[in-house]
Amino acid sequence: MDLLVLGGTEFVGRAVVEEALGRGWRVTVFHRGRHPAPPGVRVLTGDRATGDLGALARGEWDAVVDTWSGPPRAVADAAAVLGRRVGRYAYISSRSVYAYPVPAPLDETAPVVEGGDGDYAAVKRGGELAALEAYGDAALLVRAGLVLGPWENVGRLPWWLRRIAEGGDVLAPGPRELELQYIDVRDLAAWTLDAVAARRSGPYNLVSEPGHATMGALLDACAHVTGSGARLRWADPEVITEAGIEGWTDLPVWLPPGELYESVHRGDVGKALAAGLRCRPVTETVRDTWDWLRSLPGPPPLRPDRPAPGLARDKEAAVLARL
Ligand SMILES: NC(=O)c1ccc[n+]([C@@H]2O[C@H](COP(=O)([O-])OP(=O)(O)OC[C@H]3O[C@@H](n4cnc5c(N)ncnc54)[C@H](OP(=O)(O)O)[C@@H]3O)[C@@H](O)[C@H]2O)c1
């Protein structure tokens, strides 16, 4: 297979590249050149924000994987330049496209937001529509949920690992058995390439089954791999929210039970499971992310367009003192 990855040098795109190379596929990446491309790929440079797509004017690929999360125009522009020179178009979308509040169970038939220039949900839906308009049945929409694993540039699992590595008493948002839904970036990559090869099309929610891990299993795994002797101090959700601490942003991954929790951590993934989705255990995701963090010469990468998640130590200490 000849694969073109639009992006391919950061988190999700890099995992797709590595998975494809591991399968013996030939891989081309198209990017600005701000991050080093993984070894073993052919590199094309340009800038989707300014419409500089000249490097894509020649060449043919069996499929393209597009990781774009900016204005949808860039997806339409890439599709217009590539045309029939690519066989399939896989757009890495997001479960954020579903209109809130979402129905339960949240499957691919749920209503979606309007696509266009706007917030994250609108641009991701806009990207989907642009891919569908250009490629129709040859467009695959990978509606990823929370993505974790090595090379994460959002800072969620890296924050937990680094906080727990510092040791001492750590505020652990409960309940311990709170079920989580996420996908290891490498499982996302493997499923996406399988789906491309199997000529799948349309939308697929892509996360683990609810309960694949729990908050307790995630934080225990962090304590285990870091070996810091940190003591997890479990707190009820009400204690945390009453202290003005926000789930997801202050305490990454975690959400207090409620409507938002239901939409993020209890979605339906039956369609992807039936199409071969396999999810590795949380212990492996945590271990490999920790190994990657320790291999870095400095702090982990962080996307410049999102605030870094994580709880200030004084806020944490104030809650711990009350437990
Ligand atoms: N993280 C999550 O939990 C989560 C959840 C659901 C969905 N998603 C989706 O997953 C995707 C994340 O993919 P990712 O981690 O690979 O992407 P990313 O972190 O957004 O990386 C951007 C990639 O695109 C390239 N790029 C950026 N601006 C460009 C431009 N103007 N022209 C050409 N290339 C440009 C970058 O290359 P250079 O910088 O090297 O030039 C880099 O390879 C997004 O679509 C996101 O919506 C993420």
The ligand as an ORCA input file, in Angstrom:
! r2SCAN-3c Opt
* xyz 0 1
  N      -5.953     13.965     21.412
  C      -7.161     13.493     21.531
  O      -7.569     13.048     22.622
  C      -8.062     13.447     20.316
  C      -9.366     12.986     20.471
  C     -10.193     12.893     19.346
  C      -9.715     13.268     18.111
  N      -8.440     13.746     17.988
  C      -7.971     14.142     16.650
  O      -6.730     13.512     16.395
  C      -5.974     14.340     15.508
  C      -4.621     14.604     16.133
  O      -3.647     14.286     15.204
  P      -2.118     14.569     15.499
  O      -1.890     14.336     16.940
  O      -1.278     13.829     14.531
  O      -2.129     16.045     15.026
  P      -1.602     17.355     15.627
  O      -1.023     17.252     16.949
  O      -2.671     18.339     15.332
  O      -0.358     17.575     14.609
  C      -0.463     18.373     13.541
  C       0.238     17.713     12.359
  O      -0.110     18.410     11.197
  C       1.004     19.127     10.676
  N       0.565     20.485     10.424
  C       0.129     21.394     11.330
  N      -0.221     22.538     10.718
  C       0.008     22.340      9.409
  C      -0.156     23.163      8.246
  N      -0.602     24.424      8.350
  N       0.168     22.649      7.047
  C       0.639     21.381      6.929
  N       0.816     20.561      7.987
  C       0.502     21.037      9.212
  C       2.085     19.069     11.723
  O       3.330     19.005     11.075
  P       4.610     19.941     11.413
  O       4.319     20.661     12.702
  O       5.716     18.961     11.523
  O       4.756     20.849     10.265
  C       1.738     17.773     12.469
  O       2.291     16.660     11.815
  C      -6.732     15.616     15.316
  O      -7.464     15.546     14.136
  C      -7.701     15.628     16.506
  O      -8.860     16.353     16.220
  C      -7.601     13.834     19.058
*
